Each structure stands twice: as C-alpha cells, then as structure tokens.
Amino acid sequence: MSPSRPQTILFADVSGSTRLFESKGDQEARRLIAAVLEALTQVCRQHGGRVIKTIGDEIMCTFPAALNGVLAACDMQRRMGRDIDFVRDNLAVRIGLHHGDALEEEDGDVYGDAVNTAARMASLAKREQIVTTAATYDSLSGKVPEARGLGKARVSGKLLPISIVDLVWQEDTSGMTTVQSAVRLGDAAQAGEVLRLRHRGQVVELRPDSEPFSMGREPANHLQVEADWVSRTHAMIEYKRGHFLLADRSTNGTYVRIGDDDELKVHRDELHLRKSGTISLGQAVAVNTGDVIHYETA
C-alpha cells in the first residue's frame, strides 16, 4: 500500500436506474448505462483523471487536484445535457466529490477519508446536481464555477457536520439564483425545528444536528421494527438541504401519509416529511396497524 496523499475523489451514478430497468428492460438498460459510463470515463481522462472502478451504474474517479475534479464534474453534467441520445432517453447523473487524503492499494483501488466523504457527497446529490464539501470549493483558485450553500451534513467518521455546496455547472444561468444562503444548524435548532417520532409508546426527537436515524428489522437500527416485510435497514431519516428527509432503502418500500393527503409509497427514493403524518415500513397502514410510526414537525 502506498502512503496516503491528497487527491480528489469523484463518484457519479446514473439517476433513476431502477426505473430505467423497469421501463427499458434489462438488456437495453445495461446498454444505456454502459454508454453513460463510457462518456463519463472520456471526460474524466480529458481532465487528467483516472477511473478507479465502475460498479453497476456508478463510476469512481480520482484526480490530482480539486480543480481537475470540479471541472470534470461540470463537463460530465454538460455532456449528459448535450448528448441527444441521453436527452432522448431522459438520462441524467448525480455527482459528489471531495479533495483530501486517500490511500492507494497495489491493485489501484483507493481508500480513506476522502473516499468516504466523496461517497457521502454523491449520496446527497440529486439528479443533474454536483455536491462537494465547502472545504474543497474554498481551496479552488482562478476562474471557478459558482456555488450555492446547502447547509451542513453528517459524514461517517467525522465528529461534527461539515458544510456542503452545490456547484452551478449550467452555462446559461439566467433565471437561476447563483448564491444561496447556507442553512445553519444552530439557527435551525434555535428556531425550534424538531421532528418527533412516536412508535409503541417510544418517543424520539430529531433535530437538525442529529445523526441519521435508521429504521429496520436489525437491532443495530435506532428504531427496530421486527416484521418479515421490513428490511434489515429499511429507511433513514436525515436533516439535509434544510428539511427532514426520509430515504427508503428497502425491498418493499415505505408508506407515508402527510396530513390528510393520500398515502404515498416511497421506494428507493426520498420524501420531504412535512406537517404531521404516519410512516409504515413495508406495508400500507391499513394492513400494518400494529407498527405504524407517527411523526410531527415542530
């Protein structure tokens, strides 16, 4: 193993790939995803980067400097927006990156803090979005893209939440707000922003600076729901981008009712928890009356 050295790690994955397989079929979906990854590989190399590996619908790259990675990320998004084949099939990517120390194995793989942080940035990114740490952006010099503050997010292995930003990669930014005030965790907490969960007599309060709250069948979760239709780690609730978001990671989906609205099924996707309502893991509330989670925001 080589010594740890500073480098920029970038993750990009195809947004909505699950729906792509459902609508196009396995063979065509794999062809389209392979075409996207090949295009991203070309952009990576044009900016002096190296592809570490591709896993399913995701690519992992490394660059010698933060500016290389940022410019590559912007060009990746532009390539997706210009390619008529990608546009026709409504294909898009989400990208996360971070500059920091990483270790290189003899087989060329990369490990360490920078990798973990970059992967976290990618998990926070939305379709057609580039998310990076404020520290990475602040290290840039020269002509760089504009950035909008997204507040703070927790990263595994770090004691305190870190500031993150959204890079404005679009060439025509007319009509866009290029600077967005960061959401300060302290301000939100002072304003009394709380998400309260109730389940079988247990009451849990989540605040903007709380760690991600996991729910599932395994005892290691913050909230254990023992049922055959509940996945081991079924869903997470986390404060990011100024809201409490529920992210489903399960096989059977999560059923959420917000206020008096109809019940929604969230499957491998995120939902903003507003007002008050119910959360049911794996089954609709009408079937799963015994393990319904009630929530309210305050």
SERO-4910 file (N, C-alpha, C, O; in steps of 0.05 Angstrom, whole numbers):
BEGIN
 pado doro    nc1    nc2    nc3   cac1   cac2   cac3    cc1    cc2    cc3    oc1    oc2    oc3
  Met    A     17    -24      0      0      0      0     18     25      0     36     27     16
  Ser    A     12     44    -18     27     69    -19     19     88      3     -3     85     14
  Pro    A     36    107     10     28    126     31      3    142     23     -3    145      0
  Ser    A    -10    153     44    -33    170     39    -24    196     26     -4    207     33
  Arg    A    -39    205      6    -33    230     -7    -58    245    -15    -79    232    -19
  Pro    A    -57    271    -16    -81    287    -24    -89    282    -53    -72    281    -70
  Gln    A   -114    278    -57   -125    275    -84   -155    280    -83   -167    280    -62
  Thr    A   -167    283   -106   -195    289   -108   -210    263   -117   -203    252   -137
  Ile    A   -229    255   -101   -245    231   -107   -272    240   -117   -285    258   -105
  Leu    A   -281    228   -139   -307    235   -151   -324    210   -155   -314    190   -166
  Phe    A   -349    211   -147   -368    190   -153   -390    201   -170   -400    223   -165
  Ala    A   -398    186   -190   -421    194   -207   -438    169   -212   -427    148   -218
  Asp    A   -464    172   -210   -481    149   -217   -506    158   -233   -514    182   -232
  Val    A   -517    139   -247   -540    145   -264   -565    148   -247   -572    129   -232
  Ser    A   -578    170   -249   -602    176   -233   -625    160   -244   -630    160   -268
  Gly    A   -640    147   -226   -665    133   -234   -659    108   -249   -676    100   -266
  Ser    A   -637     94   -244   -631     70   -259   -651     47   -254   -656     31   -271
  Thr    A   -662     47   -230   -682     26   -224   -706     28   -242   -716      9   -253
  Arg    A   -716     53   -246   -738     57   -264   -730     52   -293   -747     44   -309
  Leu    A   -705     56   -299   -695     51   -327   -698     21   -333   -706     14   -355
  Phe    A   -690      4   -315   -693    -25   -319   -722    -33   -322   -729    -50   -338
  Glu    A   -739    -20   -307   -768    -26   -308   -780    -18   -334   -797    -32   -345
  Ser    A   -771      5   -345   -784     16   -370   -771      5   -395   -784      2   -415
  Lys    A   -744      0   -394   -730     -8   -418   -723    -38   -420   -717    -48   -441
  Gly    A   -725    -52   -397   -716    -79   -397   -687    -82   -391   -672    -62   -394
  Asp    A   -678   -105   -382   -651   -108   -372   -630   -103   -394   -610    -88   -388
  Gln    A   -633   -114   -417   -612   -111   -438   -609    -83   -447   -586    -73   -449
  Glu    A   -630    -69   -453   -629    -41   -463   -619    -23   -440   -604     -4   -446
  Ala    A   -628    -27   -416   -619    -11   -393   -589    -14   -389   -575      6   -384
  Arg    A   -579    -38   -390   -550    -42   -387   -535    -28   -410   -513    -16   -405
  Arg    A   -545    -28   -434   -532    -15   -456   -530     15   -452   -510     28   -456
  Leu    A   -553     26   -443   -554     55   -438   -535     64   -416   -521     84   -418
  Ile    A   -535     48   -394   -518     55   -371   -488     52   -379   -472     69   -372
  Ala    A   -482     32   -395   -454     29   -405   -446     53   -422   -423     62   -420
  Ala    A   -464     63   -438   -458     86   -455   -453    111   -438   -435    127   -444
  Val    A   -469    114   -416   -465    137   -398   -438    135   -385   -423    154   -383
  Leu    A   -431    111   -374   -406    108   -360   -382    112   -379   -361    122   -370
  Glu    A   -385    104   -404   -363    108   -423   -359    138   -428   -337    148   -430
  Ala    A   -381    153   -431   -380    182   -435   -366    195   -411   -350    213   -414
  Leu    A   -373    187   -386   -361    198   -362   -332    191   -360   -316    207   -351
  Thr    A   -324    167   -369   -296    159   -370   -280    177   -388   -258    185   -381
  Gln    A   -291    183   -411   -277    201   -430   -272    229   -418   -250    240   -421
  Val    A   -293    239   -405   -290    266   -393   -269    265   -370   -253    283   -368
  Cys    A   -270    244   -354   -251    240   -333   -222    242   -343   -205    256   -332
  Arg    A   -216    227   -364   -189    226   -375   -181    253   -388   -158    260   -387
  Gln    A   -200    267   -399   -194    293   -411   -184    313   -390   -170    332   -396
  His    A   -192    309   -365   -184    327   -344   -162    315   -326   -158    324   -303
  Gly    A   -147    296   -337   -124    285   -322   -132    266   -300   -115    261   -283
  Gly    A   -156    255   -301   -165    237   -280   -161    208   -288   -153    201   -310
  Arg    A   -166    191   -268   -163    162   -272   -188    148   -261   -197    154   -239
  Val    A   -199    130   -277   -223    115   -268   -213     93   -250   -197     76   -258
  Ile    A   -222     93   -225   -215     72   -206   -231     46   -211   -220     24   -212
  Lys    A   -257     50   -214   -274     26   -220   -302     36   -227   -310     59   -222
  Thr    A   -317     18   -239   -345     22   -244   -360     -1   -230   -352    -24   -231
  Ile    A   -382      6   -216   -398    -14   -202   -427     -9   -210   -439     10   -201
  Gly    A   -438    -27   -226   -465    -24   -234   -469      1   -250   -459      4   -272
  Asp    A   -484     20   -238   -490     46   -252   -473     69   -241   -480     92   -245
  Glu    A   -450     62   -228   -434     83   -215   -405     81   -224   -395     60   -230
  Ile    A   -392    105   -226   -364    106   -233   -350    121   -210   -360    140   -199
  Met    A   -325    112   -204   -308    125   -184   -283    134   -198   -269    118   -211
  Cys    A   -276    159   -194   -252    171   -207   -234    184   -187   -243    191   -165
  Thr    A   -209    189   -194   -191    204   -177   -177    225   -195   -170    219   -218
  Phe    A   -171    248   -183   -158    270   -198   -135    281   -180   -137    279   -156
  Pro    A   -114    292   -192    -92    301   -176    -98    327   -160    -85    332   -140
  Ala    A   -117    342   -169   -124    367   -155   -154    372   -155   -168    361   -172
  Ala    A   -162    389   -137   -191    395   -134   -202    408   -159   -225    401   -167
  Leu    A   -187    426   -171   -197    440   -195   -202    420   -218   -222    422   -232
  Asn    A   -184    400   -221   -189    380   -242   -215    366   -238   -231    362   -256
  Gly    A   -220    358   -213   -245    343   -207   -270    360   -211   -290    351   -221
  Val    A   -269    386   -202   -292    403   -205   -298    409   -234   -321    407   -242
  Leu    A   -278    414   -250   -282    420   -278   -292    395   -293   -309    396   -311
  Ala    A   -282    371   -285   -291    346   -297   -320    341   -290   -336    333   -307
  Ala    A   -328    347   -265   -355    343   -256   -374    360   -273   -395    351   -282
  Cys    A   -367    385   -277   -383    404   -293   -386    394   -321   -407    395   -333
  Asp    A   -363    385   -333   -364    376   -361   -380    349   -363   -392    344   -384
  Met    A   -379    333   -342   -396    309   -343   -425    316   -345   -440    304   -361
  Gln    A   -434    335   -329   -462    343   -330   -469    356   -357   -490    351   -368
  Arg    A   -451    372   -367   -456    384   -394   -457    363   -416   -473    365   -434
  Arg    A   -440    343   -414   -440    322   -434   -467    308   -433   -478    301   -454
  Met    A   -478    303   -410   -504    290   -408   -526    307   -420   -544    297   -432
  Gly    A   -523    333   -416   -544    351   -426   -543    357   -456   -562    366   -468
  Arg    A   -519    351   -468   -515    357   -497   -519    332   -515   -527    335   -538
  Asp    A   -515    309   -504   -517    285   -520   -546    278   -526   -562    273   -508
  Ile    A   -553    278   -551   -581    275   -559   -592    248   -550   -615    245   -544
  Asp    A   -574    227   -551   -583    201   -542   -591    200   -513   -611    188   -505
  Phe    A   -575    213   -496   -580    214   -468   -605    231   -462   -622    224   -445
  Val    A   -607    253   -476   -631    271   -472   -656    257   -480   -676    258   -466
  Arg    A   -655    242   -503   -679    228   -512   -689    208   -493   -713    205   -489
  Asp    A   -671    194   -479   -679    173   -460   -681    184   -432   -683    169   -413
  Asn    A   -679    211   -429   -682    224   -403   -662    214   -382   -668    210   -359
  Leu    A   -637    210   -391   -616    200   -374   -602    224   -361   -598    245   -373
  Ala    A   -594    221   -336   -580    242   -321   -563    229   -300   -567    205   -293
  Val    A   -544    244   -289   -527    233   -268   -527    252   -244   -534    276   -247
  Arg    A   -519    242   -222   -514    258   -198   -485    253   -190   -475    231   -192
  Ile    A   -472    274   -180   -443    273   -176   -436    284   -148   -447    304   -139
  Gly    A   -417    271   -135   -407    280   -109   -376    278   -110   -366    259   -121
  Leu    A   -362    297    -98   -333    296    -98   -322    310    -73   -335    326    -60
  His    A   -297    303    -67   -283    315    -44   -253    312    -48   -244    292    -59
  His    A   -238    333    -39   -209    332    -40   -198    327    -12   -205    342      6
  Gly    A   -182    307    -10   -170    300     16   -151    277     14   -144    269     -8
  Asp    A   -142    267     37   -122    245     37   -135    219     31   -157    213     41
  Ala    A   -121    203     15   -131    176      8   -107    157      4    -85    166     -4
  Leu    A   -112    132      9    -91    111      6    -96     96    -19   -119     90    -26
  Glu    A    -74     89    -33    -76     73    -58    -65     45    -53    -43     42    -43
  Glu    A    -81     25    -60    -72     -3    -58    -56    -10    -82    -55      5   -102
  Glu    A    -43    -33    -81    -26    -42   -104    -44    -48   -128    -34    -45   -151
  Asp    A    -69    -55   -124    -87    -61   -146    -99    -36   -158   -115    -37   -177
  Gly    A    -91    -12   -147   -101     13   -158   -125     24   -144   -133     47   -149
  Asp    A   -138      8   -127   -161     18   -113   -153     39    -92   -130     41    -84
  Val    A   -172     55    -84   -166     78    -66   -184     76    -42   -208     70    -44
  Tyr    A   -173     82    -18   -188     81      7   -182    106     24   -163    121     18
  Gly    A   -198    110     44   -192    131     63   -214    152     66   -236    149     56
  Asp    A   -207    172     82   -226    193     89   -238    207     65   -262    212     64
  Ala    A   -221    213     45   -231    227     21   -252    211      6   -271    222     -4
  Val    A   -247    185      5   -266    167     -9   -293    166      6   -314    169     -7
  Asn    A   -292    163     32   -317    163     48   -332    189     45   -357    188     42
  Thr    A   -318    211     46   -331    237     44   -343    241     17   -365    251     14
  Ala    A   -328    234     -4   -338    237    -32   -363    220    -36   -382    229    -49
  Ala    A   -363    196    -26   -386    178    -29   -410    190    -15   -433    188    -25
  Arg    A   -406    203      8   -428    216     22   -439    239      6   -463    244      5
  Met    A   -421    255     -7   -430    277    -24   -447    267    -47   -468    279    -53
  Ala    A   -439    244    -58   -455    233    -81   -482    224    -71   -502    226    -86
  Ser    A   -484    213    -47   -510    204    -36   -529    227    -31   -553    224    -31
  Leu    A   -517    251    -26   -534    275    -21   -543    289    -47   -562    304    -47
  Ala    A   -528    284    -69   -534    297    -94   -560    287   -106   -568    264   -103
  Lys    A   -574    305   -119   -598    299   -135   -591    296   -164   -568    301   -173
  Arg    A   -611    289   -180   -608    287   -209   -598    314   -220   -608    335   -212
  Glu    A   -578    313   -238   -565    336   -250   -552    355   -230   -551    379   -235
  Gln    A   -543    344   -208   -531    361   -187   -503    352   -181   -496    329   -184
  Ile    A   -486    371   -173   -458    366   -164   -456    376   -136   -460    400   -131
  Val    A   -450    359   -117   -447    367    -89   -418    362    -80   -407    340    -86
  Thr    A   -406    381    -67   -380    378    -56   -378    391    -29   -397    405    -21
  Thr    A   -356    387    -15   -352    400     11   -344    429      7   -331    436    -13
  Ala    A   -352    446     25   -344    474     24   -314    477     25   -302    495     13
  Ala    A   -300    458     40   -271    459     42   -258    454     14   -239    467      7
  Thr    A   -269    436     -1   -259    431    -28   -263    456    -46   -245    464    -60
  Tyr    A   -287    467    -45   -293    491    -61   -275    514    -53   -265    529    -70
  Asp    A   -272    518    -27   -256    541    -18   -226    539    -25   -212    559    -26
  Ser    A   -217    514    -32   -189    511    -39   -183    518    -68   -160    519    -76
  Leu    A   -205    523    -84   -201    529   -112   -191    557   -116   -196    575   -100
  Ser    A   -177    561   -138   -168    588   -145   -172    592   -175   -175    572   -190
  Gly    A   -172    617   -184   -176    622   -212   -206    623   -219   -222    628   -201
  Lys    A   -212    619   -244   -240    620   -253   -254    594   -247   -248    573   -259
  Val    A   -272    595   -228   -285    570   -219   -315    574   -220   -325    596   -221
  Pro    A   -330    552   -220   -359    554   -221   -370    568   -196   -358    567   -175
  Glu    A   -394    580   -199   -408    590   -176   -417    566   -158   -419    544   -168
  Ala    A   -423    572   -133   -432    551   -115   -455    562    -98   -455    586    -92
  Arg    A   -473    545    -90   -495    552    -72   -492    536    -47   -489    511    -48
  Gly    A   -494    549    -24   -492    534      1   -516    516      6   -539    524      1
  Leu    A   -511    492     15   -532    473     21   -534    467     51   -548    448     59
  Gly    A   -520    482     67   -521    476     96   -499    457    105   -476    458     94
  Lys    A   -506    440    123   -486    421    134   -497    393    133   -521    389    134
  Ala    A   -479    373    133   -487    345    132   -467    329    148   -444    336    151
  Arg    A   -477    308    159   -460    290    175   -446    270    156   -458    260    137
  Val    A   -421    264    162   -406    245    147   -394    224    167   -384    232    188
  Ser    A   -397    199    160   -387    178    177   -358    182    184   -341    187    166
  Gly    A   -351    180    209   -323    183    218   -316    211    226   -294    216    236
  Lys    A   -334    230    221   -328    258    229   -346    265    253   -370    259    253
  Leu    A   -335    278    272   -350    285    297   -371    305    292   -394    303    302
  Leu    A   -365    326    276   -384    348    271   -393    348    243   -379    339    225
  Pro    A   -417    358    237   -426    361    210   -408    380    194   -395    397    206
  Ile    A   -407    376    168   -390    393    151   -407    409    131   -428    400    124
  Ser    A   -397    432    124   -411    449    105   -408    437     76   -387    428     69
  Ile    A   -430    439     61   -430    428     34   -442    449     15   -456    467     23
  Val    A   -434    447    -11   -444    465    -31   -453    450    -56   -445    427    -61
  Asp    A   -469    464    -72   -479    454    -97   -465    471   -119   -468    496   -119
  Leu    A   -451    458   -138   -437    473   -159   -456    480   -182   -472    463   -191
  Val    A   -455    504   -191   -472    513   -213   -457    508   -239   -439    524   -247
  Trp    A   -463    486   -252   -448    478   -276   -461    487   -302   -448    487   -323
  Gln    A   -486    496   -301   -500    505   -325   -487    529   -337   -480    548   -323
  Glu    A   -484    529   -363   -471    552   -377   -490    576   -379   -480    599   -377
  Asp    A   -516    571   -381   -535    593   -381   -549    594   -354   -566    577   -348
  Thr    A   -541    613   -337   -551    614   -310   -572    636   -307   -579    643   -284
  Ser    A   -582    647   -329   -603    667   -327   -627    655   -314   -636    633   -322
  Gly    A   -638    669   -295   -661    659   -281   -655    641   -258   -672    633   -243
  Met    A   -629    635   -254   -620    619   -231   -610    637   -209   -599    658   -214
  Thr    A   -614    629   -184   -602    642   -161   -574    630   -157   -573    607   -149
  Thr    A   -553    645   -162   -526    633   -161   -515    632   -133   -495    618   -129
  Val    A   -526    647   -115   -516    646    -87   -540    641    -69   -560    655    -70
  Gln    A   -537    620    -53   -559    613    -35   -548    612     -7   -527    600     -2
  Ser    A   -561    624     12   -551    625     40   -550    596     51   -569    580     47
  Ala    A   -529    591     65   -526    564     77   -546    562    100   -553    581    113
  Val    A   -556    538    104   -574    532    127   -556    526    151   -543    506    151
  Arg    A   -557    543    170   -540    539    194   -555    521    214   -578    526    221
  Leu    A   -541    500    222   -554    482    241   -562    495    267   -583    490    278
  Gly    A   -545    513    276   -551    527    301   -576    544    299   -592    544    317
  Asp    A   -578    559    276   -602    576    272   -627    559    271   -647    567    283
  Ala    A   -626    537    257   -650    520    255   -658    508    282   -681    507    289
  Ala    A   -638    501    297   -644    489    324   -656    511    342   -674    505    357
  Gln    A   -645    536    340   -656    557    357   -685    563    349   -701    571    366
  Ala    A   -691    559    324   -718    564    315   -737    542    324   -762    544    319
  Gly    A   -727    522    337   -743    501    348   -751    479    328   -771    466    332
  Glu    A   -736    476    306   -743    456    286   -737    428    297   -715    421    303
  Val    A   -759    412    300   -757    386    311   -775    367    296   -797    375    287
  Leu    A   -766    342    292   -783    321    282   -787    301    304   -768    289    314
  Arg    A   -812    297    312   -818    279    334   -831    253    323   -851    254    308
  Leu    A   -820    230    331   -830    204    322   -841    189    346   -830    190    368
  Arg    A   -864    176    342   -877    160    363   -882    132    352   -894    128    331
  His    A   -873    112    368   -876     84    360   -878     67    385   -860     65    400
  Arg    A   -902     54    388   -906     35    410   -898     47    437   -885     34    453
  Gly    A   -906     72    442   -900     84    468   -873     98    469   -868    113    488
  Gln    A   -856     93    450   -830    106    449   -832    132    434   -844    134    413
  Val    A   -819    153    444   -819    179    432   -790    187    426   -773    186    444
  Val    A   -784    195    402   -757    203    394   -759    231    381   -776    236    365
  Glu    A   -741    249    389   -740    275    377   -714    278    360   -692    274    371
  Leu    A   -717    286    335   -694    291    318   -692    320    313   -712    334    308
  Arg    A   -667    330    313   -662    358    308   -642    360    284   -631    340    276
  Pro    A   -638    384    274   -620    387    251   -592    376    255   -580    367    235
  Asp    A   -582    376    279   -555    366    284   -555    336    293   -534    326    301
  Ser    A   -578    323    292   -579    295    300   -566    278    278   -566    286    254
  Glu    A   -555    255    286   -543    237    266   -566    224    250   -589    223    260
  Pro    A   -560    214    226   -581    200    210   -594    178    227   -581    162    240
  Phe    A   -621    177    226   -637    159    242   -646    135    226   -661    139    207
  Ser    A   -637    112    233   -643     88    217   -666     72    229   -669     71    254
  Met    A   -682     60    212   -704     43    220   -703     17    204   -698     17    180
  Gly    A   -708     -5    218   -707    -31    204   -710    -54    223   -715    -51    247
  Arg    A   -706    -78    212   -710   -103    227   -687   -109    246   -691   -122    267
  Glu    A   -663   -101    239   -640   -108    255   -638    -92    281   -646    -68    281
  Pro    A   -628   -104    302   -626    -89    328   -607    -65    327   -610    -47    343
  Ala    A   -589    -65    307   -570    -43    305   -583    -16    297   -570      5    300
  Asn    A   -607    -17    287   -621      7    279   -629     24    303   -632     13    325
  His    A   -632     50    299   -642     67    321   -670     60    329   -677     61    352
  Leu    A   -686     51    309   -713     42    315   -717     15    302   -716     12    277
  Gln    A   -720     -6    319   -724    -33    308   -753    -40    305   -769    -37    324
  Val    A   -760    -49    281   -788    -58    276   -785    -87    266   -777    -92    243
  Glu    A   -793   -105    283   -790   -134    277   -814   -144    262   -835   -150    274
  Ala    A   -811   -147    236   -832   -158    219   -819   -170    194   -799   -159    185
  Asp    A   -831   -191    183   -820   -204    160   -818   -186    136   -800   -189    119
  Trp    A   -836   -166    133   -837   -149    110   -819   -125    113   -818   -108     94
  Val    A   -805   -122    135   -787   -100    140   -758   -109    133   -749   -130    142
  Ser    A   -744    -93    118   -716    -99    111   -698    -94    135   -705    -81    154
  Arg    A   -674   -106    133   -655   -104    155   -649    -75    162   -652    -67    185
  Thr    A   -641    -59    142   -640    -29    146   -660    -18    125   -654    -17    101
  His    A   -683    -11    134   -706     -6    116   -706     23    106   -709     28     82
  Ala    A   -702     43    124   -704     71    116   -688     88    135   -682     80    158
  Met    A   -681    112    126   -666    131    142   -680    158    142   -693    165    122
  Ile    A   -679    172    165   -689    199    166   -665    217    172   -650    212    191
  Glu    A   -661    238    156   -638    255    159   -645    284    153   -662    289    135
  Tyr    A   -633    303    167   -637    331    161   -616    340    141   -592    339    146
  Lys    A   -625    348    117   -607    358     97   -622    376     78   -646    374     74
  Arg    A   -607    395     66   -618    415     48   -641    430     61   -660    439     48
  Gly    A   -640    433     88   -659    449    102   -685    435    109   -704    448    117
  His    A   -686    408    106   -711    393    112   -704    366    124   -681    356    122
  Phe    A   -724    355    138   -722    327    146   -731    309    123   -754    312    113
  Leu    A   -713    292    113   -720    275     90   -720    246     99   -702    237    114
  Leu    A   -739    231     89   -740    202     93   -729    189     67   -739    195     45
  Ala    A   -709    172     70   -698    157     47   -703    128     50   -694    115     69
  Asp    A   -718    116     31   -724     88     32   -701     72     19   -690     79     -2
  Arg    A   -693     50     33   -672     32     23   -681      3     22   -664    -15     21
  Ser    A   -707     -1     21   -718    -28     26   -726    -43      1   -724    -33    -21
  Thr    A   -735    -67      6   -745    -84    -16   -775    -77    -21   -784    -76    -44
  Asn    A   -790    -73      1   -819    -70     -2   -828    -41     -1   -852    -36     -6
  Gly    A   -811    -22      3   -819      6      3   -829     16     31   -833      0     49
  Thr    A   -832     42     33   -842     55     57   -867     71     50   -867     86     31
  Tyr    A   -888     68     66   -913     82     61   -916    106     79   -914    103    104
  Val    A   -920    129     68   -920    154     83   -946    169     77   -954    171     54
  Arg    A   -959    178     98   -982    196     95   -976    222    108   -969    223    131
  Ile    A   -978    244     92   -973    271    102   -999    285    106  -1014    290     87
  Gly    A  -1006    292    131  -1031    306    137  -1055    289    128  -1057    266    134
  Asp    A  -1073    302    113  -1096    288    103  -1093    279     74  -1112    270     61
  Asp    A  -1069    280     63  -1064    271     36  -1065    241     34  -1065    227     54
  Asp    A  -1067    231      9  -1067    202      5  -1040    191     12  -1020    204     11
  Glu    A  -1040    165     20  -1015    152     28   -998    148      3  -1007    141    -19
  Leu    A   -972    153      6   -952    151    -15   -934    127    -10   -927    122     13
  Lys    A   -926    113    -31   -906     92    -29   -879    103    -38   -877    112    -61
  Val    A   -860    103    -20   -833    113    -27   -815     88    -30   -812     73    -11
  His    A   -803     85    -53   -786     61    -58   -760     69    -70   -759     79    -93
  Arg    A   -738     66    -55   -711     74    -64   -710    103    -73   -698    110    -93
  Asp    A   -724    119    -57   -726    148    -64   -728    163    -37   -728    152    -16
  Glu    A   -729    190    -39   -731    207    -16   -757    222    -15   -769    227    -36
  Leu    A   -766    230      9   -790    245     12   -786    265     35   -777    258     56
  His    A   -794    290     30   -794    311     50   -817    307     70   -840    307     62
  Leu    A   -810    303     95   -830    299    116   -840    326    125   -826    342    138
  Arg    A   -866    332    119   -878    358    126   -901    353    145   -912    331    147
  Lys    A   -908    375    159   -932    375    176   -931    351    196   -911    349    211
  Ser    A   -951    334    195   -951    310    212   -964    288    196   -977    293    176
  Gly    A   -959    263    204   -970    241    189   -960    214    200   -953    212    223
  Thr    A   -960    194    182   -953    167    190   -932    155    171   -930    163    148
  Ile    A   -916    137    182   -896    123    167   -900     93    173   -901     85    196
  Ser    A   -902     77    152   -906     48    155   -885     34    138   -884     38    114
  Leu    A   -869     17    151   -847      3    137   -857    -22    124   -866    -41    138
  Gly    A   -856    -23     97   -861    -48     83   -889    -54     76   -894    -70     57
  Gln    A   -909    -42     89   -937    -47     83   -953    -21     88   -945     -4    103
  Ala    A   -976    -19     74   -993      3     78  -1004      3    106  -1006    -17    119
  Val    A  -1012     27    116  -1022     30    143  -1046     12    148  -1049      1    169
  Ala    A  -1064      9    128  -1088     -6    131  -1082    -35    138  -1098    -49    152
  Val    A  -1059    -45    129  -1051    -73    135  -1033    -75    159  -1034    -94    174
  Asn    A  -1016    -54    163   -995    -55    183  -1002    -37    207   -986    -20    215
  Thr    A  -1025    -41    219  -1034    -23    240  -1018    -25    266  -1017     -5    281
  Gly    A  -1005    -47    271   -991    -51    296   -965    -36    298   -956    -30    320
  Asp    A   -951    -30    276   -925    -19    276   -922      8    262   -901     15    252
  Val    A   -944     22    261   -944     48    248   -928     68    265   -931     69    289
  Ile    A   -912     84    251   -896    105    264   -910    132    259   -915    139    236
  His    A   -917    146    279   -929    173    277   -908    194    279   -890    192    296
  Tyr    A   -909    214    262   -889    236    263   -904    263    263   -926    265    254
  Glu    A   -890    283    273   -899    310    272   -875    329    272   -855    323    285
  Thr    A   -877    351    258   -856    371    257   -864    394    275   -888    401    277
  Ala    A   -844    407    287   -850    430    304   -827    450    302   -828    471    315
***
